[in-house]
Amino acid sequence: MERSTPPRGTVTQRAIEQLKSLISEGHLEPGQRLPTERDLAVRLGISRSSMREAIRALTVLGVLEARHGSGIYVTRLQAADLLETLGVVADLSRGPQLIELMEIRRALEATAAAIAAARISPEQLAEVETHLDAMYATEDPGEILAHDLAFHRAVAVAGGNGTLVAILDGLSSRTFRARVWRGYQEEGVFDRTRHEHRRILDALRARDPEAARAAAAAHVGEVESWLRARQT
């Protein structure tokens, strides 16, 4: 009986998984140069064309990087680099998927605020307050959006969890937030959103993780509820 040839996509996916295993098991370290495409193909028993596609796919995902005239290297494998594509997903999402992303953001913003309340330094607290003061000092939607983004990022950074910061950066990209904000501002909610940010800041000042969690969840939940209403 003639043996069938596995679909090309399956072979390429196997090559991707094998390369990832080499990295996760420590055979290839962050910053290390990959063996040649030919050597990898022989070592893993994969065709050179499938290996080339696997390398290309992992480069797009930020796992590998091509250095002109030098070769292919494993990246630093930092969360911010590996999660960069999440921002693209957020930017392009519509309808129910947009709601799902807001649900995730509500949960993670709440967690980030709770962690920050326990760990934030006086200097970091002052930075968060600076962005809220700037929101009160203007009626310009673009400036308010910029300081809104900076406020939430400063809170996340204060928690000290770089991976959480990277995920929230993706879910809170400026393009994504601007799309939501353009419609949300039509409701005349500047004062309300400032008040919601004030509640988060007060909880951080009090170093009360549960109050910070509740305030952040309520704030993002307001936008989520508004979006849900527009979907019906």
C-alpha positions in Angstrom: 0.0 0.0 0.0 1.4 3.4 -1.0 2.3 5.6 2.0 0.6 9.0 1.9 2.7 12.2 2.2 1.8 14.3 5.3 0.3 17.7 4.5 2.9 20.4 4.2 1.3 22.5 6.9 1.6 19.5 9.3 5.3 19.1 8.5 6.0 22.8 9.0 4.1 22.8 12.3 6.2 19.8 13.5 9.3 21.8 12.6 8.0 24.8 14.6 7.3 22.6 17.6 10.7 21.0 17.4 12.5 24.3 17.3 10.4 25.5 20.2 11.4 22.4 22.1 15.1 23.1 21.5 14.6 26.5 23.0 12.4 25.5 26.0 14.8 22.6 26.9 17.8 24.9 26.8 19.5 23.6 23.7 19.2 27.0 22.2 19.5 29.9 24.6 18.2 33.5 24.3 20.7 35.5 22.1 22.2 32.3 20.6 22.8 32.0 16.9 20.9 29.1 15.2 22.7 26.4 13.3 22.4 26.7 9.6 19.0 25.9 8.0 20.6 22.9 6.4 22.1 21.6 9.6 18.8 22.1 11.5 16.9 20.3 8.8 19.2 17.3 9.0 19.3 17.3 12.8 15.5 17.3 13.1 14.7 15.2 10.0 12.7 18.0 8.3 13.0 19.2 4.7 14.8 22.5 4.2 11.7 24.1 2.8 9.7 23.2 5.9 12.5 24.4 8.2 12.6 27.7 6.3 8.9 28.2 6.8 9.2 27.3 10.5 12.0 29.8 11.0 10.0 32.4 9.2 6.9 31.8 11.3 8.9 32.0 14.6 10.5 35.2 13.4 7.1 36.8 12.9 6.1 35.7 16.4 9.2 37.3 17.9 10.9 34.1 18.9 13.7 34.4 16.4 15.3 37.4 14.7 17.2 37.7 11.5 20.4 39.8 11.7 21.6 41.0 8.3 24.8 39.3 7.3 25.0 37.4 10.5 22.3 34.8 10.6 19.2 33.8 12.7 19.2 34.3 16.4 17.0 33.4 19.3 15.6 36.7 20.7 15.7 37.7 24.3 12.3 35.9 24.7 10.9 38.9 26.6 7.1 38.9 27.1 6.8 42.3 25.4 8.3 41.0 22.2 6.4 37.7 22.2 3.1 39.3 23.0 3.4 42.1 20.4 0.9 40.3 18.1 -1.8 40.6 20.8 -1.9 44.3 20.0 -2.7 43.5 16.4 -5.5 41.2 17.4 -6.9 44.0 19.7 -6.6 46.6 17.0 -8.5 44.5 14.4 -11.2 43.0 16.7 -14.9 43.9 16.2 -18.2 42.8 17.6 -18.3 39.9 20.0 -14.5 39.5 19.9 -14.1 43.1 21.1 -16.4 42.4 24.0 -14.3 39.3 24.9 -11.1 41.4 24.9 -12.8 43.9 27.2 -13.8 41.1 29.6 -10.1 39.9 29.7 -8.9 43.5 30.2 -11.3 44.0 33.0 -10.0 41.0 34.9 -6.4 41.8 34.3 -6.6 45.5 35.1 -8.3 44.6 38.4 -5.5 42.1 39.1 -2.8 44.7 38.2 -4.3 47.3 40.4 -4.5 44.9 43.4 -0.9 43.9 43.0 0.2 47.5 42.6 -1.7 48.5 45.8 0.6 46.1 47.7 3.9 47.0 46.0 3.7 50.6 44.7 6.5 52.9 45.7 6.0 56.6 46.7 7.6 57.6 43.4 5.4 55.3 41.4 2.3 56.6 43.2 3.3 60.2 42.4 3.6 59.2 38.7 0.1 57.8 38.7 -1.2 60.9 40.4 0.5 63.1 37.8 -1.4 61.5 35.0 -4.7 61.9 36.8 -4.0 65.5 37.5 -3.3 66.0 33.8 -6.7 64.4 32.9 -8.4 66.9 35.2 -6.4 69.8 33.6 -7.7 69.3 30.0 -10.9 68.8 28.0 -9.0 67.7 25.0 -10.0 64.1 24.1 -6.6 63.2 22.7 -4.8 64.4 25.8 -7.2 62.7 28.1 -6.8 59.4 26.2 -3.0 59.7 26.4 -3.0 60.2 30.1 -5.6 57.5 30.6 -3.3 55.1 28.8 -0.3 56.3 30.8 -2.2 56.1 34.1 -3.1 52.4 33.6 0.4 51.5 32.4 2.0 53.2 35.4 -0.3 51.2 37.7 0.6 47.9 35.9 4.3 48.7 36.0 4.1 49.4 39.8 3.1 45.8 40.3 6.4 44.6 39.1 5.1 41.9 36.8 6.6 42.5 33.4 4.5 39.8 31.7 1.3 41.3 33.0 2.4 44.7 31.7 3.1 43.2 28.3 -0.3 41.6 28.1 -2.1 44.8 29.1 -0.1 46.8 26.6 -1.5 44.5 23.9 -5.0 44.8 25.2 -4.7 48.5 25.7 -3.0 49.6 22.5 -3.6 53.2 21.6 -5.4 52.2 18.4 -7.7 49.9 20.3 -8.5 52.3 23.0 -9.0 55.2 20.6 -11.6 53.2 18.7 -13.5 52.6 21.9 -12.9 56.1 23.3 -14.2 57.9 20.2 -17.6 56.5 20.8 -17.5 56.5 24.6 -16.7 60.2 24.7 -19.9 61.0 22.8 -21.7 60.2 26.0 -20.0 63.1 27.9 -18.3 60.8 30.4 -15.1 62.8 31.0 -16.1 63.7 34.6 -17.2 60.2 35.3 -14.0 58.5 34.0 -11.9 61.0 36.0 -13.9 60.0 39.1 -13.3 56.3 38.4 -9.6 56.9 38.0 -9.6 58.8 41.3 -11.1 55.8 43.1 -8.3 53.7 41.8 -5.7 56.2 43.0 -7.3 56.5 46.4 -7.2 52.7 46.8 -3.5 52.7 45.8 -2.8 55.4 48.3 -4.5 53.4 51.0 -2.6 50.3 49.9 -5.8 48.4 49.8 -5.6 45.7 47.2 -9.2 44.7 47.3 -10.4 48.3 47.0 -8.0 48.8 44.1 -9.3 45.6 42.4 -12.9 46.6 42.8 -12.3 50.2 41.5 -10.3 49.0 38.5 -12.9 46.4 37.6 -15.8 48.9 38.0 -14.0 51.4 35.7 -13.3 49.0 32.9 -16.7 47.4 33.4 -18.4 50.7 32.7 -16.8 50.8 29.2 -17.5 47.1 28.7 -21.2 47.6 29.6 -21.4 50.6 27.1 -19.9 48.4 24.4 -22.4 45.6 25.1 -25.3 48.0 24.8 -24.1 49.0 21.4 -24.0 45.4 20.2 -27.6 44.8 20.9 
